[in-house]
Amino acid sequence: MKVGLLWFDDDPARDLAQKVGGAARHYRKKFGRRPTICYVNPTMLNGKARQVGGLKVAPLGSVLRHHFWIGEQDGDLSG
């Protein structure tokens, strides 16, 4: 990912899908493009990647809990 957005959401009332959705909406509003990947702390996914609304959510150890590093996967220009 060359360009991304770091999003923070620690609200216990929202589940992972809602948090990723909020980050994705903000990314699209800011950059005018649809994100394709969101990296989160592995503890948020039990170490396994999954899909949330067509967006790949993948574990990455360098991302802190409650943070969402969202953007476009390298080579993906599907906007």
N, C-alpha and C positions, 0 to 999 in steps of 0.2 A: 504494500500500500504506500503510495507516494504522498497522497493527500488524505487526511483523515480528521475526524472530530472526536475529541475526548469529552464524553458525557458522564455526568455523575448523577446517580439516583439511588438513595438509600431508604426510600419510603417503604416500610414493611407492608403497607396496604396494597402495593402494586406487585404483580407477579413479573417474572422475567419477560414474558411476551409484551406486557404493557410498557415496561421500561425500555426494551429494545425498540418498540414502536414509537415511543416518544423521541428517542435518539434519532431514529430514521426520519421522522417528520421534520425535525430540526435540521438535519443534514440536507434534506431535499430543499427546504426553504432557503437555507444559506447558500448552497452550491448549485441549485437548479438541476440536480442529477439524483438518480436513485442509488443509494448505497447497495453494495452487494455482499459485504461481509462486516461482521461485528465481532471483535475479540473481547472476551471477558475472562475474569479470573477462573481458573479451572474448578474451583470449589462451587461456582455457580452452575456448573454443568455436570458435575460428577465426572469430569475429565473427558466427556464425549461431546463431539460437535452435534448440532441439531439445526433444524430449520424453524424460523419464526416468520410467518407471513412471507415466505419466499426469500427471506434473507438468511444467509448462512451465519450461524452463531458458533464460533470456535473458541476453544480454550487457549489461553496464552499466559504463561506464568508471570510475565513482567507487567501484566495489567492488575492493578490493585482491586480489591473487592469493591463492589458498588460502582465501578467505573466501566464505561463502555467505549471502546476504541472502534469507531465506525467509519467506513469509507468504501472505496471501490478496490476490489482485488486487482493486483497488477495484471495487465493484459485484458481486463474487462472494460470495454467501452460501450456497454449496452445502454447507458443513460436512461 
